[in-house]
């Protein structure tokens, strides 16, 4: 199987590493304008992934937390074009049989997904994320290493949770919200809001990422 990696920055390279760890014989094609100048026969312009010549590839989207909306758009384009965008779950993870995982998700090593957890399309769970029972994570959300969600939490689409964020039970974090490293969430967070800290404080301006 030949695999297409859309976006070949740091996250794209991590995805290749995870896939190669389990399937050393796979071939990769890369779609990224920033590295196209290298002239490799395996590198193609970023927007060419829908070309008919690539119809038989399996695709993984390697866009990180700075481009979550574009990631969601690409996954929709792939689905509408009938292209395959499987999810990857590292074998070191615990995933309860009742979990539902959408297309194009990436679940890094040592994550723990309890019963009745639902991941939308394109969700990324970085190393050692813990999601307790009956939680829902929206499309293209990005949960950094060590994030912990208690039970009955809902996370909106295209939301970023910084490393070590803790979310108490029955909280809702809105679409496109950004939470900084080490945040402790004991109340709901509105759409597009940015917050950080313990105790948590809502910021007047958007949290800068990267």
N, C-alpha and C positions, 0 to 999 in steps of 0.2 A: 504494500500500500504506500502510495506517495502522499505526503502530508503537506498542505499549504499553511504557512505561518504568515498571518497578515499583521504586519508591524514587527520589526526585528530590533527593538531596543532591548533594554534590560529584561523586561518581562518576556518578550519573545524568546530570548536566549534561555531563560529559566524554563519555559515550556518545552523547548527542544531538549534541555537536559533531563527533565522529568520523563519525557516520552522515550528518549534514548536509553535511559536507565532500565526500562522494561522491554524495549524493542530495539535492540541495537542495529538491526538490519534495515530499518525504515529509511526511505529517502525523503528529503525535505526540499520544498521550494519556498522561497521567501519573497514577500511582496512589501517592499519598503523603498521609497524614493531616496532616503538618506544614505542607503548603502548600495544603491544601484550603480553608482559611479565606480565601484570596485570591479565591475565587468565580469562577475561570475556568471556562468551559464545557469545557475540555480536562483538568481535574483532577478525579479521583475518589477516593473513600476507598480506602485501601491494600488492604484485603481484598476489594475488589470485582472483582479481575482475572479471577476464574473465572465471573462472571456470564455468562449466555447471550448477552447483547447484545454481548460482546467476543470471541465465539468466532472471528471471522475476523481478529483481529489477529496480528501477529508480536510476540513479547515479548522484551525484554531486561531482565535483573534488575540494577538499579543499586545493590544493597547492597554496601557496601565491606567492608574487612577486619575491622571490628568485629562483623559479622553473617554470618559465613561459613556457620555451621550453618543459619541461617534461609534463606540463599540456596539451599543444597542442597535444603532442604525445598520451597521454592517451585518449583524446577525439576522436582522429582519430581511435585508437584501438577499442574503444567502438562502434563507428559508423560502422566500417568494420565488427564487430562481431554482428551487429544488436541489440545492447543494447540501452536502452533509456537513454538519457542525457538531460532532459528538462531544460529550462531556468526558473529562478525565478526572478520576478519583484515585489518588495514590493508595496502593494496597495496605499501607500502614494505618489508614483511617478506620474508625469504627462508624459504620453507617447502618442505622436501624432499618430493618426490612420495610417499615412503613414510610420511609422517607421518599419524597418525590423530587427528582433532580431534573431541571430543564435542560435544554440544549446549550452547548457551548460553555458549560461551567468548568472551572478549574479548581480542584480541591487539593491543596498541598498536603505534604506529609503530616501525620499525627493529629488530624482533625477528628472531632467527635460530634456526630450528628445523632441526636436522640430521636425518639419516636414522633411520628407525625410532623417532621420538619419538611418544609417545602422551599426549594430554591428555584427562583425564576431563571429565565434564560440568561446566560452570560455572567452569572455570579462568580466571583473569585473569592475563595477562602484561603488566606495565606496560612503559614505554618501554625499548627496547634490551636486553631480556632475551636471553641466549644459552643455548640448550639443546643440548648435544652429543648424539651418537648414542646410541640405545638407552636413552633416559631415559623414565620414566613419572611423570606428575604426576597426583595423585588429584583427585577431584571437589572443586570449589569451593576449590581452593588459590589463594593470592594471592601472586604473585611480584612484588616491587617493582622500580622501575627499576634497571637495571644488574646484576641477578642473573645469575650464571654457573653453570651445571651442567656438570661434566665428564661423560664417558661412563658409562653404566650406573648412573645415579643414580635412586633411587625417592623420590618425595615423597608423603607420605600425604595423605588427604583433609582439607580444611579447615585446611591448614597455612599459616602466614604466614612469608614470608622477607623481611626488611627490605632496604632499598636497598643494593646493592653486596655482597650476600652471595655468597661463593664456596664451592662444594661440590666436593670432590675426587671422583675416580672411584670407582664402586662403593660409594658411601655410601647409607644409608637414613635418611630423616628421617620419623619416625612421624606418625601421624594427629594433627591438632590441635596440633602443635608450633608454637612461636613463636621466631623467630630475629631478633635485633636487627640494626641497621644495621652493615654492614661485617664481619659474622661470617665466619670462615674455618672451614669444616667439614671436618675430616679424620677424623672418627669418626662412628659412627651416633648418632642422636638418638632417644630413646624417645618413645612416644606421649605427647602432652600436655605434654611438657617445654618449658622455655624456656631459651634459651642466647644468648650474645653474646660477641664478642671474638675476638682473635687474639693468643695461643692461646685457643681456645674454652673457655668455662666454662659449666657447667650451673647455672642459678639455682635457689635454694631456693623462690622464689615465682614466680608467673606474671608474665611480662613484660607491663608495661602498654603498651597501644597507644593511639595517639591523643593 
